[in-house]
């Protein structure tokens, strides 16, 4: 099993593992973000920041991916990718890549997440039945509780399958597949009665994740006029690897 099946000529088919908790015919934003991040890869450079814009619900149907250069360069590049479904651009992503270089003469002390809890994780969130994306990831909370609306939750995640069938899962994939979950994990209001919709998501990476597990320490704050902000820190077993940010549209269902 995987999130996507390659069909050739930059076409893909989403599997049930991309399924949104809100609509079984739609995709969760995490797998599209990771897929566009993968196709935007630049030889010799490393992904430093990706901004993903969701232009509406993402149908769980066959699609094609288009990639366009914006700012080529030897040390930094900026490129754009688009997910086109039924002739409509459903998701766009812009990614900055930076060339690695010599080691600086200073070591920055690494922050670390809480230790990985023992036990079996699951995709079980209150108010949701079985759903593909939730089941495709193992979840183990270190602070707060999944599905409890307290505004801050920390969780270790382990993606259970490849992003693209026949391709090995990479550290960058592991981070981007879960980054767009920050708003759902750290929801302030009950998700069965309130919408918290992120029209865009930005992830900045210091380096790819090492190992199977990625920790997401996320929190959500609300304004007085229907907006919100979800943000989070990403870790692996060796320390911090990046940050995620999502503005939110907050409305009663």
N, C-alpha and C positions, 0 to 999 in steps of 0.2 A: 504494500500500500504506500501511497505518496499523496502529496497535496495536488500535484499536477501531472498529467500525462502529456509528453511531447508528441505533437502530431506532424512535425516537420514544417519547414518554411516559416518559422517563428509563430506557429500556431500551437495552442495548448488547450487541454480539456481539464477543468477543475473536477476533483473527486469530492466525495462526501466529506472528506476531512477539512474542506474549506468552508463548510456550512456555518452560516450565522445562527446565533441563538434566537434571533428575532424572526427569521423567515428562512425556511429550509431551502427555498429556491435562490437564496442570495448567499454571497460570500462574506465571511468575516474579513476585516481590513488587513489583518496580519499577513496571511499568505500572499496576497497581491503585492504588499509592500516588499516582502522578501524576494518575490520573483522579479520584480522590476529592479531591485537592488542587485540581483544576480546578473541580469542581462546588461546592466550598466557597467559591469566590471571592466577595468582598464588594466592591461598588462603592465606590470612593474609599478603600479600605483595602488594605494589602499583607500578604501572608502572612508571618508572623514565625516561627511554629513549627507543625509538624504532627507528631502522634504517630499512627502507624498500627499497629493490632493485627491480626495474622494469626491467625484462630481455628481454623486447620487448613489442609490443602491447599486450593488455590483452583482449582476445576474450570475448564477452558477451555470454558465453556458460556455461553449467553445469561444475562444477569442484569439486575436493575434496581437503581437507586441511590435511596436515601432520604436526605433532608437535614433535620436538626432544629436550630433555634436553641437555644442553652444560655444564653448571656449576651450579649444585644444591647447596643450602645453606640455612641456617636458617635466615640470615640477608640480603643476596643478592643472586639473581639467574640470570642466563642468559640462555634463551631458544630460539629456532628457529622454525619458521613456514614456510610452503611452500604451495603456491596455485598451484595445478597441473591441467592443462587444456589439454585435448586430449593427455595425456601422457607426456606433457612437463611442466616443472616448469616455470611458467610465472612470479611469484612474490615470493620473499623471504623476511622474516622479522626476525630480531634479537632484542630481548627485554630484558633490564635489569629491574628487579623488586627489590625494597628495602623495608625492613620492617619498618613501622612507629614505633616510640618510644616516650619517654617522651618529653614534651614540653621544648625546650631550654630556658635558662634564659634571652633571649633577643628577642624582637619583631622587625622584619624588616619592615620598612615603606613600604606600598603597593603602587605601581604605578597603575594608573587608565587610562582607555581609555576615549576618548571623549564620552559624553552622547549619548544614543541611539536616533537617529532622529525619529521624528514622520512621519507618512505616511506609505504607502504600499510599501514593497520591492517586487522585482521580480527576475526572472532568466534571465532578458533581457540584453544581451551583444551585442553591435554592431558587425556586420558581421556574427552573428549566428542566425539561426532560432530556433524554439523550440527544446530543447534538454533535456534529462531526468535528468541529474545531476543538471544542472542549475535551472530547475523547482522544484527540490526536496528541494531546500534551499531558504530561504528568505534572500535578501541582502539589506543592508542599509549603504551606504557610509558615512563616516565622514570626509574623506580627499580625494581629487581627485575624479575621476569618473570611474565607471566600463567601460572597453573597451577603455579608453583613455590612450595612451602610454606615460606616463610621468615618469615612474620609481618608483613611490611611491603611494600607495593607502591604505587607512584604511577603513575597512568595518565591520559592525556588521553582523553576520550570525545566522540564526535560522533554524536548520534542521527540516523539516516538518514531518518526518516519522521515524519509527524504523529502526535500522540497519538490524536486523534479524526479520522476521515475527513472531509474537507471543512473542517477547522479548522486554521489556521496554528499551527505549533509555537511555544510561548512559552518564554521563559527559565526560568520556574518549572518548566515541564514537563521541560526538559532536565536540570535539577538533580535532580528527584524521580525521574525514570525510572532514573537511575544510582545514586542514593544507597543503595538497598537492596542494591547489589552489593558493598558494603564488605567484608562477611564472606567472600564468595567470592574476591574479589581478593586479600585479605590472609590467606588461610587459613594456619594454622600447621601443620596435619596434612594428609596426603594426602587429597584429597577423594574418591578412589575407595575409601578404606578407613575414612574417618571422616565423621560427620555434624557439622555446625556450624549448628544451626537457630536463626534469630532469630525468636522469637514476636512481637516488636515492633520498630519502628524509629522514631526521632525525628530529625527534621531541623529545624534552626534556620537561617533565612535572613536575612542582612543586607540582601540585595537580590536581584532576579532576575538570572540570568546574561545577559551581553551577548555576542552572537556565537554561532557554531555550536558552539564547543568548551567543555566543562566538564572540569576536572581534579579528580580524586579522589585525595588522598594519605591512604591508610588503613593501619591497623595492627590486629593482633589479639593479645590477651594471654589466657592461660588461668589458671584457678585450679587448686588441687590436688584439687578434688572435682567436676569435670565441668561447670563453668560457664566462660564466656568473655565477653570484651567486645571488640567491634569498634568502632572510632571512626575518623573521618576528617574532613579539612578539604576544603572545596569551593572551587574557584577558577574564574575565567574569565580572559581575556587581560588584564583590567584589575586583577585582584587577588582577594583572598579574598571569598567570597560567603556562606559558612556552614559548618555542621558537622553531622555525622551520628553517631548512636550506636545500637548494637544489642547487647543482651545475648544470650548464646548458650547453647543446650543442646548440650554436646559429648559424643558417644557413638561408640563403634566400631560399624561397620555389621554 
